[in-house]
Amino acid sequence: MEKNGYKISSHASEDFIKIKEKLNIKDEYQSCHTGLIDGYAIEGHVPSSAVD
């Protein structure tokens, strides 16, 4: 994402499942990465073109 002009901050957590539950990400959509962009949760490896 940084290579495509996004400013990011990374937070490693052992409670990633709780974070996903707090964001109301259903089990079937949970993946390896969770991002928050302008109030939206982005889950998994999402191309920057889809985020744009």
Biopython code that builds the backbone (N, CA, C, O; Angstrom):
import numpy as np
from Bio.PDB.StructureBuilder import StructureBuilder

atoms = [
    (1, "MET", "N", (0.825, -1.182, 0.000)),
    (1, "MET", "CA", (0.000, 0.000, 0.000)),
    (1, "MET", "C", (0.877, 1.257, 0.000)),
    (1, "MET", "O", (0.554, 2.246, -0.657)),
    (2, "GLU", "N", (1.989, 1.208, 0.742)),
    (2, "GLU", "CA", (2.876, 2.365, 0.761)),
    (2, "GLU", "C", (3.412, 2.674, -0.629)),
    (2, "GLU", "O", (3.535, 3.840, -1.005)),
    (3, "LYS", "N", (3.732, 1.631, -1.396)),
    (3, "LYS", "CA", (4.252, 1.831, -2.749)),
    (3, "LYS", "C", (3.221, 2.496, -3.647)),
    (3, "LYS", "O", (3.570, 3.064, -4.682)),
    (4, "ASN", "N", (1.952, 2.430, -3.256)),
    (4, "ASN", "CA", (0.882, 3.038, -4.050)),
    (4, "ASN", "C", (0.383, 4.345, -3.442)),
    (4, "ASN", "O", (-0.710, 4.812, -3.763)),
    (5, "GLY", "N", (1.203, 4.937, -2.549)),
    (5, "GLY", "CA", (0.888, 6.269, -2.048)),
    (5, "GLY", "C", (0.084, 6.331, -0.763)),
    (5, "GLY", "O", (-0.268, 7.423, -0.317)),
    (6, "TYR", "N", (-0.215, 5.197, -0.157)),
    (6, "TYR", "CA", (-0.965, 5.192, 1.092)),
    (6, "TYR", "C", (-0.024, 5.352, 2.273)),
    (6, "TYR", "O", (1.058, 4.765, 2.300)),
    (7, "LYS", "N", (-0.439, 6.148, 3.249)),
    (7, "LYS", "CA", (0.290, 6.250, 4.500)),
    (7, "LYS", "C", (-0.301, 5.202, 5.432)),
    (7, "LYS", "O", (-1.508, 5.201, 5.675)),
    (8, "ILE", "N", (0.531, 4.314, 5.954)),
    (8, "ILE", "CA", (0.014, 3.245, 6.794)),
    (8, "ILE", "C", (0.649, 3.288, 8.181)),
    (8, "ILE", "O", (1.726, 3.847, 8.384)),
    (9, "SER", "N", (-0.053, 2.683, 9.114)),
    (9, "SER", "CA", (0.530, 2.387, 10.422)),
    (9, "SER", "C", (0.159, 0.944, 10.727)),
    (9, "SER", "O", (-0.960, 0.506, 10.460)),
    (10, "SER", "N", (1.103, 0.222, 11.282)),
    (10, "SER", "CA", (0.926, -1.205, 11.524)),
    (10, "SER", "C", (0.901, -1.471, 13.014)),
    (10, "SER", "O", (1.705, -0.925, 13.770)),
    (11, "HIS", "N", (-0.035, -2.322, 13.433)),
    (11, "HIS", "CA", (-0.166, -2.675, 14.839)),
    (11, "HIS", "C", (-0.304, -4.195, 14.942)),
    (11, "HIS", "O", (-1.321, -4.763, 14.544)),
    (12, "ALA", "N", (0.713, -4.835, 15.470)),
    (12, "ALA", "CA", (0.646, -6.284, 15.685)),
    (12, "ALA", "C", (-0.118, -6.549, 16.978)),
    (12, "ALA", "O", (0.028, -5.817, 17.957)),
    (13, "SER", "N", (-0.928, -7.595, 16.972)),
    (13, "SER", "CA", (-1.751, -7.894, 18.137)),
    (13, "SER", "C", (-1.944, -9.389, 18.272)),
    (13, "SER", "O", (-2.046, -10.103, 17.274)),
    (14, "GLU", "N", (-1.994, -9.856, 19.492)),
    (14, "GLU", "CA", (-2.320, -11.250, 19.766)),
    (14, "GLU", "C", (-3.838, -11.437, 19.816)),
    (14, "GLU", "O", (-4.322, -12.568, 19.760)),
    (15, "ASP", "N", (-4.587, -10.345, 19.921)),
    (15, "ASP", "CA", (-6.048, -10.380, 20.029)),
    (15, "ASP", "C", (-6.726, -10.061, 18.704)),
    (15, "ASP", "O", (-7.759, -9.393, 18.683)),
    (16, "PHE", "N", (-6.154, -10.533, 17.597)),
    (16, "PHE", "CA", (-6.703, -10.162, 16.299)),
    (16, "PHE", "C", (-8.135, -10.639, 16.100)),
    (16, "PHE", "O", (-8.904, -9.980, 15.400)),
    (17, "ILE", "N", (-8.514, -11.761, 16.692)),
    (17, "ILE", "CA", (-9.890, -12.240, 16.544)),
    (17, "ILE", "C", (-10.853, -11.268, 17.235)),
    (17, "ILE", "O", (-11.914, -10.962, 16.690)),
    (18, "LYS", "N", (-10.497, -10.787, 18.414)),
    (18, "LYS", "CA", (-11.344, -9.814, 19.119)),
    (18, "LYS", "C", (-11.485, -8.521, 18.324)),
    (18, "LYS", "O", (-12.554, -7.911, 18.295)),
    (19, "ILE", "N", (-10.395, -8.111, 17.680)),
    (19, "ILE", "CA", (-10.447, -6.893, 16.861)),
    (19, "ILE", "C", (-11.410, -7.088, 15.699)),
    (19, "ILE", "O", (-12.212, -6.201, 15.405)),
    (20, "LYS", "N", (-11.341, -8.231, 15.041)),
    (20, "LYS", "CA", (-12.235, -8.518, 13.911)),
    (20, "LYS", "C", (-13.694, -8.582, 14.375)),
    (20, "LYS", "O", (-14.591, -8.114, 13.675)),
    (21, "GLU", "N", (-13.925, -9.163, 15.555)),
    (21, "GLU", "CA", (-15.287, -9.218, 16.112)),
    (21, "GLU", "C", (-15.787, -7.815, 16.430)),
    (21, "GLU", "O", (-16.946, -7.498, 16.163)),
    (22, "LYS", "N", (-14.929, -6.970, 16.999)),
    (22, "LYS", "CA", (-15.310, -5.593, 17.325)),
    (22, "LYS", "C", (-15.690, -4.818, 16.068)),
    (22, "LYS", "O", (-16.564, -3.952, 16.106)),
    (23, "LEU", "N", (-15.034, -5.132, 14.960)),
    (23, "LEU", "CA", (-15.313, -4.468, 13.684)),
    (23, "LEU", "C", (-16.477, -5.117, 12.936)),
    (23, "LEU", "O", (-16.821, -4.702, 11.829)),
    (24, "ASN", "N", (-17.084, -6.141, 13.552)),
    (24, "ASN", "CA", (-18.227, -6.857, 12.955)),
    (24, "ASN", "C", (-17.873, -7.544, 11.634)),
    (24, "ASN", "O", (-18.689, -7.592, 10.714)),
    (25, "ILE", "N", (-16.648, -8.073, 11.548)),
    (25, "ILE", "CA", (-16.250, -8.835, 10.364)),
    (25, "ILE", "C", (-16.682, -10.277, 10.592)),
    (25, "ILE", "O", (-16.173, -10.948, 11.490)),
    (26, "LYS", "N", (-17.606, -10.746, 9.794)),
    (26, "LYS", "CA", (-18.130, -12.104, 9.942)),
    (26, "LYS", "C", (-17.023, -13.135, 9.751)),
    (26, "LYS", "O", (-16.060, -12.907, 9.019)),
    (27, "ASP", "N", (-17.179, -14.272, 10.423)),
    (27, "ASP", "CA", (-16.169, -15.335, 10.372)),
    (27, "ASP", "C", (-15.766, -15.701, 8.949)),
    (27, "ASP", "O", (-14.582, -15.891, 8.671)),
    (28, "GLU", "N", (-16.733, -15.802, 8.050)),
    (28, "GLU", "CA", (-16.434, -16.244, 6.687)),
    (28, "GLU", "C", (-15.618, -15.216, 5.888)),
    (28, "GLU", "O", (-15.088, -15.539, 4.825)),
    (29, "TYR", "N", (-15.516, -13.978, 6.399)),
    (29, "TYR", "CA", (-14.748, -12.941, 5.708)),
    (29, "TYR", "C", (-13.416, -12.643, 6.387)),
    (29, "TYR", "O", (-12.621, -11.864, 5.863)),
    (30, "GLN", "N", (-13.162, -13.247, 7.536)),
    (30, "GLN", "CA", (-11.919, -12.974, 8.249)),
    (30, "GLN", "C", (-10.741, -13.592, 7.511)),
    (30, "GLN", "O", (-10.821, -14.705, 6.990)),
    (31, "SER", "N", (-9.641, -12.837, 7.483)),
    (31, "SER", "CA", (-8.453, -13.276, 6.760)),
    (31, "SER", "C", (-7.215, -12.910, 7.560)),
    (31, "SER", "O", (-7.294, -12.651, 8.761)),
    (32, "CYS", "N", (-6.074, -12.890, 6.891)),
    (32, "CYS", "CA", (-4.781, -12.688, 7.557)),
    (32, "CYS", "C", (-4.484, -11.231, 7.900)),
    (32, "CYS", "O", (-3.692, -10.968, 8.805)),
    (33, "HIS", "N", (-5.093, -10.288, 7.207)),
    (33, "HIS", "CA", (-4.831, -8.873, 7.436)),
    (33, "HIS", "C", (-6.151, -8.129, 7.596)),
    (33, "HIS", "O", (-7.138, -8.450, 6.934)),
    (34, "THR", "N", (-6.161, -7.139, 8.475)),
    (34, "THR", "CA", (-7.323, -6.276, 8.629)),
    (34, "THR", "C", (-6.843, -4.835, 8.540)),
    (34, "THR", "O", (-5.910, -4.436, 9.238)),
    (35, "GLY", "N", (-7.477, -4.072, 7.689)),
    (35, "GLY", "CA", (-7.131, -2.665, 7.547)),
    (35, "GLY", "C", (-8.334, -1.793, 7.784)),
    (35, "GLY", "O", (-9.462, -2.190, 7.492)),
    (36, "LEU", "N", (-8.106, -0.605, 8.311)),
    (36, "LEU", "CA", (-9.173, 0.376, 8.495)),
    (36, "LEU", "C", (-8.856, 1.589, 7.636)),
    (36, "LEU", "O", (-7.803, 2.212, 7.778)),
    (37, "ILE", "N", (-9.776, 1.912, 6.748)),
    (37, "ILE", "CA", (-9.588, 3.031, 5.827)),
    (37, "ILE", "C", (-10.862, 3.862, 5.808)),
    (37, "ILE", "O", (-11.902, 3.408, 5.333)),
    (38, "ASP", "N", (-10.774, 5.074, 6.323)),
    (38, "ASP", "CA", (-11.918, 5.995, 6.338)),
    (38, "ASP", "C", (-13.182, 5.343, 6.894)),
    (38, "ASP", "O", (-14.267, 5.526, 6.343)),
    (39, "GLY", "N", (-13.047, 4.590, 7.975)),
    (39, "GLY", "CA", (-14.204, 3.966, 8.620)),
    (39, "GLY", "C", (-14.617, 2.627, 8.044)),
    (39, "GLY", "O", (-15.547, 2.001, 8.553)),
    (40, "TYR", "N", (-13.954, 2.174, 7.003)),
    (40, "TYR", "CA", (-14.253, 0.877, 6.398)),
    (40, "TYR", "C", (-13.197, -0.145, 6.813)),
    (40, "TYR", "O", (-12.014, 0.183, 6.903)),
    (41, "ALA", "N", (-13.620, -1.370, 7.064)),
    (41, "ALA", "CA", (-12.687, -2.460, 7.354)),
    (41, "ALA", "C", (-12.366, -3.168, 6.049)),
    (41, "ALA", "O", (-13.266, -3.540, 5.296)),
    (42, "ILE", "N", (-11.088, -3.353, 5.787)),
    (42, "ILE", "CA", (-10.602, -4.057, 4.602)),
    (42, "ILE", "C", (-9.942, -5.333, 5.105)),
    (42, "ILE", "O", (-9.071, -5.277, 5.973)),
    (43, "GLU", "N", (-10.341, -6.472, 4.577)),
    (43, "GLU", "CA", (-9.885, -7.756, 5.109)),
    (43, "GLU", "C", (-9.142, -8.546, 4.045)),
    (43, "GLU", "O", (-9.654, -8.752, 2.944)),
    (44, "GLY", "N", (-7.929, -8.991, 4.374)),
    (44, "GLY", "CA", (-7.158, -9.835, 3.469)),
    (44, "GLY", "C", (-6.249, -9.041, 2.554)),
    (44, "GLY", "O", (-5.974, -7.865, 2.794)),
    (45, "HIS", "N", (-5.789, -9.696, 1.508)),
    (45, "HIS", "CA", (-4.900, -9.072, 0.529)),
    (45, "HIS", "C", (-5.761, -8.404, -0.535)),
    (45, "HIS", "O", (-6.168, -9.039, -1.508)),
    (46, "VAL", "N", (-6.032, -7.125, -0.340)),
    (46, "VAL", "CA", (-6.891, -6.362, -1.242)),
    (46, "VAL", "C", (-6.001, -5.470, -2.094)),
    (46, "VAL", "O", (-5.186, -4.728, -1.545)),
    (47, "PRO", "N", (-6.127, -5.515, -3.404)),
    (47, "PRO", "CA", (-5.305, -4.654, -4.250)),
    (47, "PRO", "C", (-5.645, -3.181, -4.036)),
    (47, "PRO", "O", (-6.793, -2.827, -3.771)),
    (48, "SER", "N", (-4.632, -2.337, -4.155)),
    (48, "SER", "CA", (-4.864, -0.912, -3.947)),
    (48, "SER", "C", (-5.886, -0.349, -4.920)),
    (48, "SER", "O", (-6.578, 0.614, -4.590)),
    (49, "SER", "N", (-5.997, -0.923, -6.103)),
    (49, "SER", "CA", (-6.989, -0.456, -7.083)),
    (49, "SER", "C", (-8.407, -0.646, -6.553)),
    (49, "SER", "O", (-9.290, 0.155, -6.858)),
    (50, "ALA", "N", (-8.633, -1.687, -5.771)),
    (50, "ALA", "CA", (-9.971, -1.912, -5.192)),
    (50, "ALA", "C", (-10.228, -0.938, -4.046)),
    (50, "ALA", "O", (-11.366, -0.524, -3.824)),
    (51, "VAL", "N", (-9.176, -0.573, -3.322)),
    (51, "VAL", "CA", (-9.325, 0.376, -2.226)),
    (51, "VAL", "C", (-9.598, 1.773, -2.775)),
    (51, "VAL", "O", (-10.402, 2.525, -2.223)),
    (52, "ASP", "N", (-8.915, 2.108, -3.872)),
    (52, "ASP", "CA", (-9.136, 3.427, -4.498)),
    (52, "ASP", "C", (-10.600, 3.608, -4.829)),
    (52, "ASP", "O", (-10.988, 4.649, -5.360)),
]
sb = StructureBuilder()
sb.init_structure("model")
sb.init_model(0)
sb.init_chain("A")
sb.init_seg("    ")
for serial, (resi, resn, name, xyz) in enumerate(atoms, 1):
    if name == "N":
        sb.init_residue(resn, " ", resi, " ")
    sb.init_atom(name, np.array(xyz, "f"), 0.0, 1.0, " ", f" {name:<3s}", serial, name[0])
structure = sb.get_structure()
